[in-house]
Amino acid sequence: MLIRTEAPADILTIDRLLKASFETTAEANLVMSLRENSQLTLSLVACSDEGELMGHVLFSPITLEGEDLGWQGLAPLCVAPQFRGQGIGHRLVEEGLTSLAELGYPVCAVLGDVRYYAQHGFEPAHEYDMRCEWDVPEGAFAIKALYPDVLNGHHGVVRYSQEFSKL
């Protein structure tokens, strides 16, 4: 398996993958809108040895109390139904977090399954007195520092780009 940055030729395949992976087209529409509005920081794909697209993860800018600190939000993450349970999502997340750190982005946040993302070092954001702009179950919004001590002194509401409001 190869994990790489998305290429222009991947866009329609990613769109089909997202539509096959989620119950509605909302995530596919979100990714297309983020891409069109230049709100995409990092988009990675996992490909089989034969070149088949197996999974996708996207990272986009988020703000804390309206301030752009270079923080990123992970969403969405998907793996084609026939490839689930093989660790592809795990590898996409790990590669994405490593790439973000190498590029100088200090923090990543995610809204999702607490147990799954805890495997990647995400911690409940409420432990840092941070919360998501939306009403979500406690613990469902998590955060990960990609550098030591970057969360110290920060608190408040994390907001995603406006494209997420359409979900």
Chimera marker file (.cmm) of the C-alpha trace (Angstrom):
<marker_set name="trace">
<marker id="1" x="0.000" y="0.000" z="0.000" r="1" g="1" b="0" radius="0.5"/>
<marker id="2" x="1.143" y="3.510" z="-0.837" r="1" g="1" b="0" radius="0.5"/>
<marker id="3" x="0.002" y="6.627" z="1.035" r="1" g="1" b="0" radius="0.5"/>
<marker id="4" x="0.502" y="9.827" z="-0.903" r="1" g="1" b="0" radius="0.5"/>
<marker id="5" x="-0.828" y="13.344" z="-1.357" r="1" g="1" b="0" radius="0.5"/>
<marker id="6" x="-3.895" y="13.544" z="-3.552" r="1" g="1" b="0" radius="0.5"/>
<marker id="7" x="-3.286" y="14.393" z="-7.199" r="1" g="1" b="0" radius="0.5"/>
<marker id="8" x="-5.726" y="16.213" z="-9.508" r="1" g="1" b="0" radius="0.5"/>
<marker id="9" x="-6.479" y="12.896" z="-11.207" r="1" g="1" b="0" radius="0.5"/>
<marker id="10" x="-7.739" y="11.542" z="-7.834" r="1" g="1" b="0" radius="0.5"/>
<marker id="11" x="-10.510" y="14.094" z="-7.310" r="1" g="1" b="0" radius="0.5"/>
<marker id="12" x="-13.363" y="12.201" z="-8.960" r="1" g="1" b="0" radius="0.5"/>
<marker id="13" x="-12.216" y="8.885" z="-7.492" r="1" g="1" b="0" radius="0.5"/>
<marker id="14" x="-12.132" y="10.447" z="-4.013" r="1" g="1" b="0" radius="0.5"/>
<marker id="15" x="-15.631" y="11.788" z="-4.619" r="1" g="1" b="0" radius="0.5"/>
<marker id="16" x="-16.884" y="8.285" z="-5.523" r="1" g="1" b="0" radius="0.5"/>
<marker id="17" x="-15.096" y="6.780" z="-2.520" r="1" g="1" b="0" radius="0.5"/>
<marker id="18" x="-16.702" y="9.285" z="-0.147" r="1" g="1" b="0" radius="0.5"/>
<marker id="19" x="-20.145" y="8.627" z="-1.614" r="1" g="1" b="0" radius="0.5"/>
<marker id="20" x="-19.628" y="4.863" z="-1.188" r="1" g="1" b="0" radius="0.5"/>
<marker id="21" x="-18.313" y="5.238" z="2.372" r="1" g="1" b="0" radius="0.5"/>
<marker id="22" x="-21.001" y="7.413" z="3.957" r="1" g="1" b="0" radius="0.5"/>
<marker id="23" x="-24.785" y="7.188" z="4.141" r="1" g="1" b="0" radius="0.5"/>
<marker id="24" x="-25.301" y="10.553" z="2.415" r="1" g="1" b="0" radius="0.5"/>
<marker id="25" x="-23.375" y="12.692" z="-0.048" r="1" g="1" b="0" radius="0.5"/>
<marker id="26" x="-22.700" y="15.340" z="2.644" r="1" g="1" b="0" radius="0.5"/>
<marker id="27" x="-19.053" y="14.368" z="3.177" r="1" g="1" b="0" radius="0.5"/>
<marker id="28" x="-18.365" y="14.198" z="-0.561" r="1" g="1" b="0" radius="0.5"/>
<marker id="29" x="-19.940" y="17.625" z="-1.002" r="1" g="1" b="0" radius="0.5"/>
<marker id="30" x="-17.925" y="18.952" z="1.955" r="1" g="1" b="0" radius="0.5"/>
<marker id="31" x="-14.613" y="17.766" z="0.508" r="1" g="1" b="0" radius="0.5"/>
<marker id="32" x="-15.414" y="19.227" z="-2.902" r="1" g="1" b="0" radius="0.5"/>
<marker id="33" x="-16.428" y="22.538" z="-1.311" r="1" g="1" b="0" radius="0.5"/>
<marker id="34" x="-13.285" y="22.677" z="0.858" r="1" g="1" b="0" radius="0.5"/>
<marker id="35" x="-11.158" y="22.000" z="-2.210" r="1" g="1" b="0" radius="0.5"/>
<marker id="36" x="-12.960" y="24.604" z="-4.339" r="1" g="1" b="0" radius="0.5"/>
<marker id="37" x="-12.688" y="27.255" z="-1.609" r="1" g="1" b="0" radius="0.5"/>
<marker id="38" x="-8.993" y="26.603" z="-0.864" r="1" g="1" b="0" radius="0.5"/>
<marker id="39" x="-9.758" y="25.345" z="2.645" r="1" g="1" b="0" radius="0.5"/>
<marker id="40" x="-7.819" y="22.125" z="2.234" r="1" g="1" b="0" radius="0.5"/>
<marker id="41" x="-4.463" y="21.871" z="4.000" r="1" g="1" b="0" radius="0.5"/>
<marker id="42" x="-3.597" y="18.226" z="3.389" r="1" g="1" b="0" radius="0.5"/>
<marker id="43" x="-5.395" y="15.480" z="1.498" r="1" g="1" b="0" radius="0.5"/>
<marker id="44" x="-3.928" y="11.978" z="1.527" r="1" g="1" b="0" radius="0.5"/>
<marker id="45" x="-4.977" y="8.832" z="-0.290" r="1" g="1" b="0" radius="0.5"/>
<marker id="46" x="-4.107" y="5.194" z="0.301" r="1" g="1" b="0" radius="0.5"/>
<marker id="47" x="-3.620" y="3.177" z="-2.883" r="1" g="1" b="0" radius="0.5"/>
<marker id="48" x="-3.226" y="-0.539" z="-3.438" r="1" g="1" b="0" radius="0.5"/>
<marker id="49" x="-0.184" y="-1.900" z="-5.254" r="1" g="1" b="0" radius="0.5"/>
<marker id="50" x="-2.410" y="-1.995" z="-8.340" r="1" g="1" b="0" radius="0.5"/>
<marker id="51" x="-3.218" y="1.727" z="-7.968" r="1" g="1" b="0" radius="0.5"/>
<marker id="52" x="-6.776" y="1.319" z="-6.643" r="1" g="1" b="0" radius="0.5"/>
<marker id="53" x="-7.790" y="4.064" z="-4.223" r="1" g="1" b="0" radius="0.5"/>
<marker id="54" x="-8.545" y="2.398" z="-0.876" r="1" g="1" b="0" radius="0.5"/>
<marker id="55" x="-8.907" y="5.309" z="1.545" r="1" g="1" b="0" radius="0.5"/>
<marker id="56" x="-8.764" y="9.053" z="2.030" r="1" g="1" b="0" radius="0.5"/>
<marker id="57" x="-8.183" y="11.565" z="4.826" r="1" g="1" b="0" radius="0.5"/>
<marker id="58" x="-8.436" y="15.339" z="4.732" r="1" g="1" b="0" radius="0.5"/>
<marker id="59" x="-7.160" y="18.071" z="7.051" r="1" g="1" b="0" radius="0.5"/>
<marker id="60" x="-8.416" y="21.667" z="6.943" r="1" g="1" b="0" radius="0.5"/>
<marker id="61" x="-7.853" y="24.860" z="8.968" r="1" g="1" b="0" radius="0.5"/>
<marker id="62" x="-9.644" y="25.465" z="12.264" r="1" g="1" b="0" radius="0.5"/>
<marker id="63" x="-9.560" y="28.471" z="14.575" r="1" g="1" b="0" radius="0.5"/>
<marker id="64" x="-9.604" y="28.869" z="18.344" r="1" g="1" b="0" radius="0.5"/>
<marker id="65" x="-11.728" y="31.770" z="19.557" r="1" g="1" b="0" radius="0.5"/>
<marker id="66" x="-11.512" y="33.182" z="16.019" r="1" g="1" b="0" radius="0.5"/>
<marker id="67" x="-7.707" y="33.157" z="15.991" r="1" g="1" b="0" radius="0.5"/>
<marker id="68" x="-5.798" y="31.319" z="13.272" r="1" g="1" b="0" radius="0.5"/>
<marker id="69" x="-3.045" y="29.454" z="15.097" r="1" g="1" b="0" radius="0.5"/>
<marker id="70" x="-2.255" y="27.098" z="12.235" r="1" g="1" b="0" radius="0.5"/>
<marker id="71" x="-4.358" y="24.369" z="13.863" r="1" g="1" b="0" radius="0.5"/>
<marker id="72" x="-5.945" y="21.707" z="11.677" r="1" g="1" b="0" radius="0.5"/>
<marker id="73" x="-9.099" y="19.629" z="11.796" r="1" g="1" b="0" radius="0.5"/>
<marker id="74" x="-9.192" y="16.014" z="10.623" r="1" g="1" b="0" radius="0.5"/>
<marker id="75" x="-12.338" y="15.306" z="8.605" r="1" g="1" b="0" radius="0.5"/>
<marker id="76" x="-13.390" y="13.282" z="6.868" r="1" g="1" b="0" radius="0.5"/>
<marker id="77" x="-11.601" y="9.946" z="7.044" r="1" g="1" b="0" radius="0.5"/>
<marker id="78" x="-12.885" y="7.054" z="4.973" r="1" g="1" b="0" radius="0.5"/>
<marker id="79" x="-11.869" y="3.637" z="3.740" r="1" g="1" b="0" radius="0.5"/>
<marker id="80" x="-13.608" y="1.825" z="0.887" r="1" g="1" b="0" radius="0.5"/>
<marker id="81" x="-16.018" y="-0.749" z="2.356" r="1" g="1" b="0" radius="0.5"/>
<marker id="82" x="-14.160" y="-3.714" z="0.845" r="1" g="1" b="0" radius="0.5"/>
<marker id="83" x="-10.869" y="-2.628" z="2.473" r="1" g="1" b="0" radius="0.5"/>
<marker id="84" x="-12.078" y="-1.897" z="6.014" r="1" g="1" b="0" radius="0.5"/>
<marker id="85" x="-10.535" y="-3.684" z="8.966" r="1" g="1" b="0" radius="0.5"/>
<marker id="86" x="-7.045" y="-3.764" z="7.444" r="1" g="1" b="0" radius="0.5"/>
<marker id="87" x="-5.543" y="-0.777" z="9.283" r="1" g="1" b="0" radius="0.5"/>
<marker id="88" x="-5.760" y="1.572" z="6.297" r="1" g="1" b="0" radius="0.5"/>
<marker id="89" x="-7.573" y="4.317" z="8.224" r="1" g="1" b="0" radius="0.5"/>
<marker id="90" x="-5.040" y="4.016" z="11.025" r="1" g="1" b="0" radius="0.5"/>
<marker id="91" x="-2.133" y="4.409" z="8.609" r="1" g="1" b="0" radius="0.5"/>
<marker id="92" x="-3.788" y="7.395" z="6.884" r="1" g="1" b="0" radius="0.5"/>
<marker id="93" x="-4.273" y="9.190" z="10.209" r="1" g="1" b="0" radius="0.5"/>
<marker id="94" x="-0.718" y="8.476" z="11.361" r="1" g="1" b="0" radius="0.5"/>
<marker id="95" x="0.788" y="9.615" z="8.062" r="1" g="1" b="0" radius="0.5"/>
<marker id="96" x="-1.388" y="12.733" z="8.125" r="1" g="1" b="0" radius="0.5"/>
<marker id="97" x="-0.366" y="13.684" z="11.664" r="1" g="1" b="0" radius="0.5"/>
<marker id="98" x="3.303" y="13.101" z="10.864" r="1" g="1" b="0" radius="0.5"/>
<marker id="99" x="3.030" y="15.236" z="7.720" r="1" g="1" b="0" radius="0.5"/>
<marker id="100" x="1.248" y="18.040" z="9.567" r="1" g="1" b="0" radius="0.5"/>
<marker id="101" x="3.985" y="18.115" z="12.217" r="1" g="1" b="0" radius="0.5"/>
<marker id="102" x="6.695" y="18.146" z="9.536" r="1" g="1" b="0" radius="0.5"/>
<marker id="103" x="4.923" y="21.054" z="7.830" r="1" g="1" b="0" radius="0.5"/>
<marker id="104" x="4.839" y="23.019" z="11.097" r="1" g="1" b="0" radius="0.5"/>
<marker id="105" x="1.172" y="22.673" z="12.052" r="1" g="1" b="0" radius="0.5"/>
<marker id="106" x="1.077" y="22.425" z="15.868" r="1" g="1" b="0" radius="0.5"/>
<marker id="107" x="-2.337" y="20.955" z="16.718" r="1" g="1" b="0" radius="0.5"/>
<marker id="108" x="-4.975" y="18.706" z="15.187" r="1" g="1" b="0" radius="0.5"/>
<marker id="109" x="-8.580" y="18.314" z="16.329" r="1" g="1" b="0" radius="0.5"/>
<marker id="110" x="-11.163" y="15.700" z="15.414" r="1" g="1" b="0" radius="0.5"/>
<marker id="111" x="-14.836" y="15.063" z="15.972" r="1" g="1" b="0" radius="0.5"/>
<marker id="112" x="-15.452" y="11.339" z="16.152" r="1" g="1" b="0" radius="0.5"/>
<marker id="113" x="-15.140" y="8.043" z="17.995" r="1" g="1" b="0" radius="0.5"/>
<marker id="114" x="-13.194" y="8.721" z="21.183" r="1" g="1" b="0" radius="0.5"/>
<marker id="115" x="-11.749" y="5.196" z="21.417" r="1" g="1" b="0" radius="0.5"/>
<marker id="116" x="-10.566" y="5.150" z="17.808" r="1" g="1" b="0" radius="0.5"/>
<marker id="117" x="-8.841" y="8.522" z="17.884" r="1" g="1" b="0" radius="0.5"/>
<marker id="118" x="-7.343" y="7.919" z="21.351" r="1" g="1" b="0" radius="0.5"/>
<marker id="119" x="-5.171" y="5.287" z="19.622" r="1" g="1" b="0" radius="0.5"/>
<marker id="120" x="-3.565" y="8.196" z="17.778" r="1" g="1" b="0" radius="0.5"/>
<marker id="121" x="-2.943" y="10.252" z="20.908" r="1" g="1" b="0" radius="0.5"/>
<marker id="122" x="-6.034" y="12.453" z="20.727" r="1" g="1" b="0" radius="0.5"/>
<marker id="123" x="-7.391" y="13.542" z="24.096" r="1" g="1" b="0" radius="0.5"/>
<marker id="124" x="-10.839" y="14.881" z="24.969" r="1" g="1" b="0" radius="0.5"/>
<marker id="125" x="-10.721" y="18.609" z="24.238" r="1" g="1" b="0" radius="0.5"/>
<marker id="126" x="-12.755" y="19.449" z="27.341" r="1" g="1" b="0" radius="0.5"/>
<marker id="127" x="-9.703" y="18.421" z="29.400" r="1" g="1" b="0" radius="0.5"/>
<marker id="128" x="-8.050" y="21.550" z="27.960" r="1" g="1" b="0" radius="0.5"/>
<marker id="129" x="-11.168" y="23.687" z="28.435" r="1" g="1" b="0" radius="0.5"/>
<marker id="130" x="-11.830" y="23.619" z="24.706" r="1" g="1" b="0" radius="0.5"/>
<marker id="131" x="-15.034" y="22.741" z="22.952" r="1" g="1" b="0" radius="0.5"/>
<marker id="132" x="-16.349" y="22.389" z="19.457" r="1" g="1" b="0" radius="0.5"/>
<marker id="133" x="-18.634" y="25.049" z="18.034" r="1" g="1" b="0" radius="0.5"/>
<marker id="134" x="-21.405" y="22.421" z="17.713" r="1" g="1" b="0" radius="0.5"/>
<marker id="135" x="-23.281" y="20.645" z="20.464" r="1" g="1" b="0" radius="0.5"/>
<marker id="136" x="-21.599" y="17.233" z="20.554" r="1" g="1" b="0" radius="0.5"/>
<marker id="137" x="-21.435" y="14.501" z="23.195" r="1" g="1" b="0" radius="0.5"/>
<marker id="138" x="-18.695" y="15.015" z="25.777" r="1" g="1" b="0" radius="0.5"/>
<marker id="139" x="-15.499" y="13.319" z="24.656" r="1" g="1" b="0" radius="0.5"/>
<marker id="140" x="-16.536" y="13.188" z="20.985" r="1" g="1" b="0" radius="0.5"/>
<marker id="141" x="-14.412" y="16.242" z="20.254" r="1" g="1" b="0" radius="0.5"/>
<marker id="142" x="-10.726" y="15.546" z="20.747" r="1" g="1" b="0" radius="0.5"/>
<marker id="143" x="-7.428" y="17.323" z="20.265" r="1" g="1" b="0" radius="0.5"/>
<marker id="144" x="-3.796" y="16.337" z="19.783" r="1" g="1" b="0" radius="0.5"/>
<marker id="145" x="-0.708" y="18.466" z="20.260" r="1" g="1" b="0" radius="0.5"/>
<marker id="146" x="1.834" y="17.749" z="17.537" r="1" g="1" b="0" radius="0.5"/>
<marker id="147" x="4.549" y="19.565" z="19.521" r="1" g="1" b="0" radius="0.5"/>
<marker id="148" x="5.124" y="19.632" z="23.290" r="1" g="1" b="0" radius="0.5"/>
<marker id="149" x="3.304" y="22.248" z="25.350" r="1" g="1" b="0" radius="0.5"/>
<marker id="150" x="1.510" y="23.941" z="22.419" r="1" g="1" b="0" radius="0.5"/>
<marker id="151" x="-1.867" y="23.559" z="24.123" r="1" g="1" b="0" radius="0.5"/>
<marker id="152" x="-0.759" y="25.343" z="27.306" r="1" g="1" b="0" radius="0.5"/>
<marker id="153" x="-2.641" y="28.572" z="27.881" r="1" g="1" b="0" radius="0.5"/>
<marker id="154" x="-5.217" y="27.928" z="25.160" r="1" g="1" b="0" radius="0.5"/>
<marker id="155" x="-8.931" y="27.437" z="25.770" r="1" g="1" b="0" radius="0.5"/>
<marker id="156" x="-12.253" y="28.286" z="24.209" r="1" g="1" b="0" radius="0.5"/>
<marker id="157" x="-14.319" y="27.412" z="21.159" r="1" g="1" b="0" radius="0.5"/>
<marker id="158" x="-12.816" y="25.692" z="18.142" r="1" g="1" b="0" radius="0.5"/>
<marker id="159" x="-14.446" y="26.551" z="14.834" r="1" g="1" b="0" radius="0.5"/>
<marker id="160" x="-14.190" y="24.796" z="11.515" r="1" g="1" b="0" radius="0.5"/>
<marker id="161" x="-14.378" y="26.597" z="8.180" r="1" g="1" b="0" radius="0.5"/>
<marker id="162" x="-17.834" y="27.663" z="7.015" r="1" g="1" b="0" radius="0.5"/>
<marker id="163" x="-18.091" y="24.729" z="4.617" r="1" g="1" b="0" radius="0.5"/>
<marker id="164" x="-18.704" y="22.431" z="7.609" r="1" g="1" b="0" radius="0.5"/>
<marker id="165" x="-21.816" y="24.379" z="8.576" r="1" g="1" b="0" radius="0.5"/>
<marker id="166" x="-23.586" y="22.932" z="5.546" r="1" g="1" b="0" radius="0.5"/>
<marker id="167" x="-23.332" y="19.390" z="6.953" r="1" g="1" b="0" radius="0.5"/>
<link id1="1" id2="2" r="1" g="1" b="0" radius="0.2"/>
<link id1="2" id2="3" r="1" g="1" b="0" radius="0.2"/>
<link id1="3" id2="4" r="1" g="1" b="0" radius="0.2"/>
<link id1="4" id2="5" r="1" g="1" b="0" radius="0.2"/>
<link id1="5" id2="6" r="1" g="1" b="0" radius="0.2"/>
<link id1="6" id2="7" r="1" g="1" b="0" radius="0.2"/>
<link id1="7" id2="8" r="1" g="1" b="0" radius="0.2"/>
<link id1="8" id2="9" r="1" g="1" b="0" radius="0.2"/>
<link id1="9" id2="10" r="1" g="1" b="0" radius="0.2"/>
<link id1="10" id2="11" r="1" g="1" b="0" radius="0.2"/>
<link id1="11" id2="12" r="1" g="1" b="0" radius="0.2"/>
<link id1="12" id2="13" r="1" g="1" b="0" radius="0.2"/>
<link id1="13" id2="14" r="1" g="1" b="0" radius="0.2"/>
<link id1="14" id2="15" r="1" g="1" b="0" radius="0.2"/>
<link id1="15" id2="16" r="1" g="1" b="0" radius="0.2"/>
<link id1="16" id2="17" r="1" g="1" b="0" radius="0.2"/>
<link id1="17" id2="18" r="1" g="1" b="0" radius="0.2"/>
<link id1="18" id2="19" r="1" g="1" b="0" radius="0.2"/>
<link id1="19" id2="20" r="1" g="1" b="0" radius="0.2"/>
<link id1="20" id2="21" r="1" g="1" b="0" radius="0.2"/>
<link id1="21" id2="22" r="1" g="1" b="0" radius="0.2"/>
<link id1="22" id2="23" r="1" g="1" b="0" radius="0.2"/>
<link id1="23" id2="24" r="1" g="1" b="0" radius="0.2"/>
<link id1="24" id2="25" r="1" g="1" b="0" radius="0.2"/>
<link id1="25" id2="26" r="1" g="1" b="0" radius="0.2"/>
<link id1="26" id2="27" r="1" g="1" b="0" radius="0.2"/>
<link id1="27" id2="28" r="1" g="1" b="0" radius="0.2"/>
<link id1="28" id2="29" r="1" g="1" b="0" radius="0.2"/>
<link id1="29" id2="30" r="1" g="1" b="0" radius="0.2"/>
<link id1="30" id2="31" r="1" g="1" b="0" radius="0.2"/>
<link id1="31" id2="32" r="1" g="1" b="0" radius="0.2"/>
<link id1="32" id2="33" r="1" g="1" b="0" radius="0.2"/>
<link id1="33" id2="34" r="1" g="1" b="0" radius="0.2"/>
<link id1="34" id2="35" r="1" g="1" b="0" radius="0.2"/>
<link id1="35" id2="36" r="1" g="1" b="0" radius="0.2"/>
<link id1="36" id2="37" r="1" g="1" b="0" radius="0.2"/>
<link id1="37" id2="38" r="1" g="1" b="0" radius="0.2"/>
<link id1="38" id2="39" r="1" g="1" b="0" radius="0.2"/>
<link id1="39" id2="40" r="1" g="1" b="0" radius="0.2"/>
<link id1="40" id2="41" r="1" g="1" b="0" radius="0.2"/>
<link id1="41" id2="42" r="1" g="1" b="0" radius="0.2"/>
<link id1="42" id2="43" r="1" g="1" b="0" radius="0.2"/>
<link id1="43" id2="44" r="1" g="1" b="0" radius="0.2"/>
<link id1="44" id2="45" r="1" g="1" b="0" radius="0.2"/>
<link id1="45" id2="46" r="1" g="1" b="0" radius="0.2"/>
<link id1="46" id2="47" r="1" g="1" b="0" radius="0.2"/>
<link id1="47" id2="48" r="1" g="1" b="0" radius="0.2"/>
<link id1="48" id2="49" r="1" g="1" b="0" radius="0.2"/>
<link id1="49" id2="50" r="1" g="1" b="0" radius="0.2"/>
<link id1="50" id2="51" r="1" g="1" b="0" radius="0.2"/>
<link id1="51" id2="52" r="1" g="1" b="0" radius="0.2"/>
<link id1="52" id2="53" r="1" g="1" b="0" radius="0.2"/>
<link id1="53" id2="54" r="1" g="1" b="0" radius="0.2"/>
<link id1="54" id2="55" r="1" g="1" b="0" radius="0.2"/>
<link id1="55" id2="56" r="1" g="1" b="0" radius="0.2"/>
<link id1="56" id2="57" r="1" g="1" b="0" radius="0.2"/>
<link id1="57" id2="58" r="1" g="1" b="0" radius="0.2"/>
<link id1="58" id2="59" r="1" g="1" b="0" radius="0.2"/>
<link id1="59" id2="60" r="1" g="1" b="0" radius="0.2"/>
<link id1="60" id2="61" r="1" g="1" b="0" radius="0.2"/>
<link id1="61" id2="62" r="1" g="1" b="0" radius="0.2"/>
<link id1="62" id2="63" r="1" g="1" b="0" radius="0.2"/>
<link id1="63" id2="64" r="1" g="1" b="0" radius="0.2"/>
<link id1="64" id2="65" r="1" g="1" b="0" radius="0.2"/>
<link id1="65" id2="66" r="1" g="1" b="0" radius="0.2"/>
<link id1="66" id2="67" r="1" g="1" b="0" radius="0.2"/>
<link id1="67" id2="68" r="1" g="1" b="0" radius="0.2"/>
<link id1="68" id2="69" r="1" g="1" b="0" radius="0.2"/>
<link id1="69" id2="70" r="1" g="1" b="0" radius="0.2"/>
<link id1="70" id2="71" r="1" g="1" b="0" radius="0.2"/>
<link id1="71" id2="72" r="1" g="1" b="0" radius="0.2"/>
<link id1="72" id2="73" r="1" g="1" b="0" radius="0.2"/>
<link id1="73" id2="74" r="1" g="1" b="0" radius="0.2"/>
<link id1="74" id2="75" r="1" g="1" b="0" radius="0.2"/>
<link id1="75" id2="76" r="1" g="1" b="0" radius="0.2"/>
<link id1="76" id2="77" r="1" g="1" b="0" radius="0.2"/>
<link id1="77" id2="78" r="1" g="1" b="0" radius="0.2"/>
<link id1="78" id2="79" r="1" g="1" b="0" radius="0.2"/>
<link id1="79" id2="80" r="1" g="1" b="0" radius="0.2"/>
<link id1="80" id2="81" r="1" g="1" b="0" radius="0.2"/>
<link id1="81" id2="82" r="1" g="1" b="0" radius="0.2"/>
<link id1="82" id2="83" r="1" g="1" b="0" radius="0.2"/>
<link id1="83" id2="84" r="1" g="1" b="0" radius="0.2"/>
<link id1="84" id2="85" r="1" g="1" b="0" radius="0.2"/>
<link id1="85" id2="86" r="1" g="1" b="0" radius="0.2"/>
<link id1="86" id2="87" r="1" g="1" b="0" radius="0.2"/>
<link id1="87" id2="88" r="1" g="1" b="0" radius="0.2"/>
<link id1="88" id2="89" r="1" g="1" b="0" radius="0.2"/>
<link id1="89" id2="90" r="1" g="1" b="0" radius="0.2"/>
<link id1="90" id2="91" r="1" g="1" b="0" radius="0.2"/>
<link id1="91" id2="92" r="1" g="1" b="0" radius="0.2"/>
<link id1="92" id2="93" r="1" g="1" b="0" radius="0.2"/>
<link id1="93" id2="94" r="1" g="1" b="0" radius="0.2"/>
<link id1="94" id2="95" r="1" g="1" b="0" radius="0.2"/>
<link id1="95" id2="96" r="1" g="1" b="0" radius="0.2"/>
<link id1="96" id2="97" r="1" g="1" b="0" radius="0.2"/>
<link id1="97" id2="98" r="1" g="1" b="0" radius="0.2"/>
<link id1="98" id2="99" r="1" g="1" b="0" radius="0.2"/>
<link id1="99" id2="100" r="1" g="1" b="0" radius="0.2"/>
<link id1="100" id2="101" r="1" g="1" b="0" radius="0.2"/>
<link id1="101" id2="102" r="1" g="1" b="0" radius="0.2"/>
<link id1="102" id2="103" r="1" g="1" b="0" radius="0.2"/>
<link id1="103" id2="104" r="1" g="1" b="0" radius="0.2"/>
<link id1="104" id2="105" r="1" g="1" b="0" radius="0.2"/>
<link id1="105" id2="106" r="1" g="1" b="0" radius="0.2"/>
<link id1="106" id2="107" r="1" g="1" b="0" radius="0.2"/>
<link id1="107" id2="108" r="1" g="1" b="0" radius="0.2"/>
<link id1="108" id2="109" r="1" g="1" b="0" radius="0.2"/>
<link id1="109" id2="110" r="1" g="1" b="0" radius="0.2"/>
<link id1="110" id2="111" r="1" g="1" b="0" radius="0.2"/>
<link id1="111" id2="112" r="1" g="1" b="0" radius="0.2"/>
<link id1="112" id2="113" r="1" g="1" b="0" radius="0.2"/>
<link id1="113" id2="114" r="1" g="1" b="0" radius="0.2"/>
<link id1="114" id2="115" r="1" g="1" b="0" radius="0.2"/>
<link id1="115" id2="116" r="1" g="1" b="0" radius="0.2"/>
<link id1="116" id2="117" r="1" g="1" b="0" radius="0.2"/>
<link id1="117" id2="118" r="1" g="1" b="0" radius="0.2"/>
<link id1="118" id2="119" r="1" g="1" b="0" radius="0.2"/>
<link id1="119" id2="120" r="1" g="1" b="0" radius="0.2"/>
<link id1="120" id2="121" r="1" g="1" b="0" radius="0.2"/>
<link id1="121" id2="122" r="1" g="1" b="0" radius="0.2"/>
<link id1="122" id2="123" r="1" g="1" b="0" radius="0.2"/>
<link id1="123" id2="124" r="1" g="1" b="0" radius="0.2"/>
<link id1="124" id2="125" r="1" g="1" b="0" radius="0.2"/>
<link id1="125" id2="126" r="1" g="1" b="0" radius="0.2"/>
<link id1="126" id2="127" r="1" g="1" b="0" radius="0.2"/>
<link id1="127" id2="128" r="1" g="1" b="0" radius="0.2"/>
<link id1="128" id2="129" r="1" g="1" b="0" radius="0.2"/>
<link id1="129" id2="130" r="1" g="1" b="0" radius="0.2"/>
<link id1="130" id2="131" r="1" g="1" b="0" radius="0.2"/>
<link id1="131" id2="132" r="1" g="1" b="0" radius="0.2"/>
<link id1="132" id2="133" r="1" g="1" b="0" radius="0.2"/>
<link id1="133" id2="134" r="1" g="1" b="0" radius="0.2"/>
<link id1="134" id2="135" r="1" g="1" b="0" radius="0.2"/>
<link id1="135" id2="136" r="1" g="1" b="0" radius="0.2"/>
<link id1="136" id2="137" r="1" g="1" b="0" radius="0.2"/>
<link id1="137" id2="138" r="1" g="1" b="0" radius="0.2"/>
<link id1="138" id2="139" r="1" g="1" b="0" radius="0.2"/>
<link id1="139" id2="140" r="1" g="1" b="0" radius="0.2"/>
<link id1="140" id2="141" r="1" g="1" b="0" radius="0.2"/>
<link id1="141" id2="142" r="1" g="1" b="0" radius="0.2"/>
<link id1="142" id2="143" r="1" g="1" b="0" radius="0.2"/>
<link id1="143" id2="144" r="1" g="1" b="0" radius="0.2"/>
<link id1="144" id2="145" r="1" g="1" b="0" radius="0.2"/>
<link id1="145" id2="146" r="1" g="1" b="0" radius="0.2"/>
<link id1="146" id2="147" r="1" g="1" b="0" radius="0.2"/>
<link id1="147" id2="148" r="1" g="1" b="0" radius="0.2"/>
<link id1="148" id2="149" r="1" g="1" b="0" radius="0.2"/>
<link id1="149" id2="150" r="1" g="1" b="0" radius="0.2"/>
<link id1="150" id2="151" r="1" g="1" b="0" radius="0.2"/>
<link id1="151" id2="152" r="1" g="1" b="0" radius="0.2"/>
<link id1="152" id2="153" r="1" g="1" b="0" radius="0.2"/>
<link id1="153" id2="154" r="1" g="1" b="0" radius="0.2"/>
<link id1="154" id2="155" r="1" g="1" b="0" radius="0.2"/>
<link id1="155" id2="156" r="1" g="1" b="0" radius="0.2"/>
<link id1="156" id2="157" r="1" g="1" b="0" radius="0.2"/>
<link id1="157" id2="158" r="1" g="1" b="0" radius="0.2"/>
<link id1="158" id2="159" r="1" g="1" b="0" radius="0.2"/>
<link id1="159" id2="160" r="1" g="1" b="0" radius="0.2"/>
<link id1="160" id2="161" r="1" g="1" b="0" radius="0.2"/>
<link id1="161" id2="162" r="1" g="1" b="0" radius="0.2"/>
<link id1="162" id2="163" r="1" g="1" b="0" radius="0.2"/>
<link id1="163" id2="164" r="1" g="1" b="0" radius="0.2"/>
<link id1="164" id2="165" r="1" g="1" b="0" radius="0.2"/>
<link id1="165" id2="166" r="1" g="1" b="0" radius="0.2"/>
<link id1="166" id2="167" r="1" g="1" b="0" radius="0.2"/>
</marker_set>
